[in-house]
Amino acid sequence: MMTRFGSRLFDHAFVRSGPIRWLVVGGALLIAAIAIGSVLMAQNFRERALRNSSRELENTVLLLAHHFDQQLQDFAVIQKDFVDHVRTTGIRTVEDYRKRLAGEDVHRMLRSKIEALPYIGGVNIIDAEGNLINSSTAWPAPKVNVADRAYFRTFKYDPYSPDVLIEPLHSRISGAWTVLIVRRIVGPNGEFLGVVGRGIEPANFEKFFASVVLGEGATISMLHRDGTLLARYPHSSELMGRNFKNGTSAQQRVFGLDHFAGRFMSPVDGEDRLISSRALPHFPILMMATTTRASALTDWREQIGILISVAASSALAIAGVLIAVVRKLLEQHRLSRERLTLEKQRLDRAVNNMTQGLLLFDAEQRLVVCNQRYLEMYGLSAEIVKPGSSFHDIIAHRKATGSFTGDIDDYVVRVLKGVHTRNSMVVDTSDGRSIHILNEPLTDGGWVATHEDITERRRIEERITHLAHYDALTDLPNRTMFHEHLREELAAVGSDEQIAVHYIDIDEFKGVNDALGHLVGDELLKSIAASLRRCAGPADFVARLGGDEFAIVQSAVTSLDQVNELVARVFAAIRAPFDCMGHHLTTDASIGIALAPEHGTALDQVLKNADMAMYAAKSAGRRTYRFFEPEMDAKIRESRQLESDLRHAIAQGRRDGGLEVYYQPCLSLKDDRITGCEALVRWRHPARGMVSPAEFIPIAEDTGLINEIGEWVLATACRDAANWPDDIRLAVNVSPVQFKSGTLALKIMAALAASNLPASRLELEITEAVLIRDDDTALAILHQLRAIGVRIALDDFGTGYSSLSYLHRFPFDKIKIDRCFVDDIGGPDGSASIVQAVVNLAAARRMTTTAEGVETEEQQRLLRALGCSEMQGYLFSAAKPADKVLELFALHRSRLAQRGGAKARRREAS
């Protein structure tokens, strides 16, 4: 029935209406375009699915290669450290190797190294006969012999083989396949002493593979570059140890390239697979990930189903729309009448529900339309204000009801004079409201008037305007209004007058916030603002610039006495105690003053000079004031120039730019041996000569350049210290700024690895400022460094705030006693008792102590008597360049040897 009706409908439309004919043709073309587009999209989706799957495989093997290369490098570091241990302990023969490395102390050392890297597993030590003599996992070590293993025979009988081998084999302990990573250990003359290695079961790798598995049909494998399968997920016992390099040429290409991506038939299951492989950068291992072509296209098949459904639905929808449109056109005449009636009803409802009052007048000034809102706004009667009423009668009715004040005739004339053009006005009613009236002319000579109550909007706008120019907390003018006022004052200043701009910074306000909270801090700021208002003169302008900074513009200044008097009133007001939420607080301020036009006529110049004067007051110890002086500007320019030169020096290269590393030795007070040297950076400026670290280090810390300088000093010092005697340690200072970078531990490990300096010979010196800023984060970094094996010293002890709590929370290796305690150690009321307390505290916590700034023999004698461990200062030696400090080592050892010989001869003579 519907089909026959539709057929007759379309026939009628084709006969009677040309536009409908074109509509049907266009619909048919659109359906054809949808079909063609669906086919093209299906092909595009298929290629995209294969590309995405291949990209996912590449990303997976890149992640796995990076992950396992890092893990194996970590173990390689432990192996190298163990080889260095063998060399430094003087092991020369096979018997000495077996005897000195089979003890429980070596077992504990291996365990301590592994504890820092828990994912590495156990470390085993094997002697030259293939016997397991020690292990990090068990004590005593089980009796195992590996002399028949291929890797052992390679190490023992082939001196030209690589020092590190990776080999899959069956473990004689667990009976399972194991990936063995071993390093050869040779004596000083090249003789084979043994092997240090670690066996990793494939399950350890496969467990990680499972966490990144790519879905059904995917595999992840680890293979040796020679083609041997080391680990695979999903696990397959029969494939372990099988060599896949002897397959097709495509398979052989995989093992010959560092990175491969492609597809071929799998030799394992015969499936058509996408494959991606990547070699580890530092080990002969390949990570390989594959997935079947069918799995890669799974999502594509779902997309094709959706695409077909959408295309079919779209075609049906278009056909349905065509039918509906034709039916709609045939019924248009009937619906148009209903629509007009509905629109009239809606218009009536809209007019009477407007938020504005609305009046429509014709050319004869007679009312045509009046909505209910207009009557409600003014309390008018609908019996009087009705269609046909004149504009004059309506205003007269408003006058009678009290909603209009003024002369009726004058108002009517004024409005009628302007209704021929669009105009608006705001009038105030007798009850305090503000009404916005908008008159819009019509083409027939009449007009539309809308009345809107904007009372609340005006209040909000006034409030917004106030907030834009006044501080919300103190209700003082803000920085924007301060700039506007000062700009006006500068433009109007008289020839015999000056303007004084006072920059006021509240001292130590942050301590109030930190100790008592922001609510108390806000109350203090409001109290200070009120005090500044009271002490300022009637013509003075007080503003809050933000935070704890205020400003006063003092106008019509004819003598400096006026300025000094205002400053005195400000200090008296600020220093008076304030009661803030039950807390009695006292505070102080640093004030900088710039005069205009004496110190500048431009706004920016005057503000900059006042700011410099304020910082000069803060630098002078706070709680004071300073007038701007030209020397302040020169000092800042000099500081900026020094910063620019320092950046240039770093950009040129540290040595070429004049940066050098000097070393100041540290002397044992027990036996006069040199125990270490502290690395100190020096800068040889091309024009100024040697620049004091006290000048450029603060600039480097403020600008962040200390990160680059510190990294260079660390690398240079480690490289120099590697040439020192093994019993002399290196101390390097670490700035708090370096701690904030988050990569300090990695940079230290890189410097140690590049220089081959043992971590135990490096000592990092930190100040309490590192811990005060973010002690939890800093302590976590310190524990990372301790895990590496680096020693940690607390510098400038006793000059901070919370030394004892930090000593309790972190076991420092050394405490450095500040030179301020050493300077007056010999006085009657000197610091000997303080030094003694520090020495006793350090001894109780198994720490050594180093006294800084020792310059006299009397200081040395007292420090030795008090039990101090070491000393550092000009009494023994100033800081020296790298070549000079080597000469100092040799000379000092020679003197100690002569002194020891003399003592021996005296004992023989007695």
Buried (B, 14 or more C-beta within 10 A) or exposed (E): EEEEEBEEBBEEBEEEBEEBBEBBEEBEEEBEEBEEEBEEBBEEBBEBBBEEBBEBBBBBBBBBBBBBBEBBBBBBBBBBBBBEBBBEEEBBEBEBBBEBBBEEEBBEBBBEBBEBBEEBBBBBBBBBBBBBBBBBBEBEBEEBBBEEBEBBBBBBEEEEBEEBBBBBBEBBBEEEBBBBBBBBBBBEEEEBBBBBBBBBBBBBBBEBBEEBBBEEBBBBBBBBBEBBBBBBBEBEEEEBBBEBBEBEEBBEEBBEEEBBBEBBEBBBEEBEBBBBBBBBEEBBBBBBBBBBBEBBBBBBEEBBEEBEEEBEEBBEEBBEEBBEBBBEBBEEEEEEEEEEEEEEEEEEEEBBEBEBBBBBBBEEBBBEBBBBBBBEBBEBEEEBBEEEBBBBBBBBBBBEEEBBEEEBEEBBEEBBEBBEEEBEEEBEBEEEBBBBBBBBBBEEEBBBBBBBBBBEEBEEEEEEEEEEBBBEEBBBBBBEBBBEBBEEBBEEBEEEEBBBBBBBBBBEBEEBBEEBEEEBBBBBBBBBBBBBBEBBBEEBBBBBBEEBBBBBBBBBBEEEEBBBBBBEBBBEBBBEEBEBEEBEBEBEBBBBBBBBBBBBEEBEBBBBBBBBBBBBBBEEEEBBBBBBBEEBBEBBEEBEEBBEBBBEBBEEEBEEBBBBBBBBBBBBBEEEBBBBBBBBBBBEBEEEEEBEBEBBBEBBBEEEBBBBBBBBBBBBBBBBBBEBEEEBBBBBBBBBBBBBBEEBBEBBBBBBBEBEBBBBBBBBBBBBBBBBEBBEBBBEBBEBBBBBBBBBBBBBBBEBEEBEEBBEEBEBBBBBBBBBBBBBBBEEEBBBEBBBEBBEBBEEEEBBBBBBBBBBEEBBEBBBEBBBBBBBBEBBBEBBBBEEBBEBBEEBEEEBEEEEEEEEEEEEEE
